[in-house]
Amino acid sequence: METSEQNIKSPAEQGIGAQDDNNNYSKNGGWITFPFIMGNLGGLSVAAGGWGANWIVFLITKFNIGSISATKINNVGFAFICLFPIVGAIIADSFAGNFIVIAISSMIALLGMTLLTLIVGIPSLMPIPCLNGSSSIIPCDSPSNGQYLVLYTAMGLITMGIGGSRFTIATMGADQFEKNNHQASFFSWYFIVLYVGNAISYIVLVYLMDNISWELGFGICLAMTALGLISFLLGKNFYRFVKPKGSPFVSMARVVVAAIRNRKLSLSDRALTNTYTSGIIVHTKSPSKRFRVIKLIPLWSTGILLTTTIAMFNGLSTIQALAMDREVGSIKIPAGTFLAFTLVTTAISIFIVDRYLLDMWQKLSGEAFHFPGQVALYYQEFPDSLKTTSTAMVSLLIGLGYYLSVVFTDFIDNTTGWLPNNINIGRVDCVYWLFVVIGVLNFGYYLVCAKLYEYQL
């Protein structure tokens, strides 16, 4: 059904920029939006890193939770951070748009950080500290049900807010550019800011929490979240807004619901229903685009084992750091800070690739440098109705990789003596050689998938 001319509102009347059916962009967008978008990403990256890097330590030392239980709670939180990008992407692609999802997610993260800061600032929201530390003979007081409720509420809000905005901001940023090389460059800078933001929190905020106060550390996380939200909202008048085209997931859900409701209809009535529901699918996506996502799955899957090795490396790096002499003069470097070195070197490498090797990088279809290349590839290859979902696909890789790393760790622990509790008598070198073997095999699998995949021109 066509809309009458009188009911059509201009972009100015709607308060946002727009994109018409012919993909003619408005005058907004471009690099002028870069600082506003990166301000949001940088603020939330620092806040998320400060919260996540020391979360296990916080649960053990401040909430008197055992190390195994604290690890499980941490893993649940990380799983939610990997899950919510997909949920946010489907909502953005279906009806809400990226701006609304990012703004609401950032506000939710701000509420979570506010509650977390209140927890460390109000003694009644935490259990009584152990008299002589966690090694005391006298059992420590466990958190009450009310204290657990407040803790989990803060954790849920933070993970939902960070997860809902982290990869959605990548799609919105790429939407500001028309040229593929500008989009690829944006994705490189996206990961540079993400890694540098995490590295800053691993170095500065972790030190402040361990040596000065948790109130100061979480207070800075709260301030950075607020600055990120303000930065994003200030750029509203400069953004190019792409109208949601309706996610095909919604259409497929309608088909399933219609099939269930009409399972008892006669064949003639069911034929009419099938005609209607089939029309939804055909209208949503042409056959070539419909199967393009399916054909991309093997190439996407090559990142799972790669992410698994990264997850295991990060865990082993922390364990090795705990066994090291970390004192430099009068300063003892926190174990969690060691991950910052990986993030910094990765950010520098991405900058070099983007600055000097971008043309070569694009000719190699972007898989040449892992996450930035993957995001750029998915954004290019996915249909228009799944642009936000495309960038969130990396989040799935991270989540699957971390879950699989637990399986690998259990297998190594149960079948070898490489990873004892005392890492000094283990064989970590053998574990790293296992990473090499997995990496080589996975690279061969990637070459096959990349060769067979037909890229969109």
Protein Blocks (a to p, Z undefined) as FASTA:
>chain_A
ZZdfklpccfklnopacddfkopacfeecjklmmmmmmmmmmmmmmmmmmmmmmmmmmmm
mnopafklmmmmmmmmmmmmmmmmmmmmmmmmmmnommlmmmmmmmmmmmmmmmmmmmmm
mmklpccddfkojkbmbdcddddfklmmmmmmmmmmmmmmmmmmmmmmmmmmmmmpmbfk
lmmmmmmmmmmmmmmmmmmmmmmmmmmmmmmomklmmmmmmmmmmmmmmmmmmmmmmpcc
dddebiaklmmmmmmmmmmmmmmpcfklmmmmmmmmmmmmmmmpcfklmmmmmmmmmmmm
mmmmmmmmmmmmmmmmmmmmmmpcfbghjaccdfklmmmmmmmmmmmmmmmmmmmmmmmm
mmnnopmnojmmmmmmmmmmpcfklmmmmmmmmmmmmmmmmmmmmmmmmmmmmmmcklcf
blmlmcfklmmmmmmmmmmmmmmmmmmmmmmpccdZZ
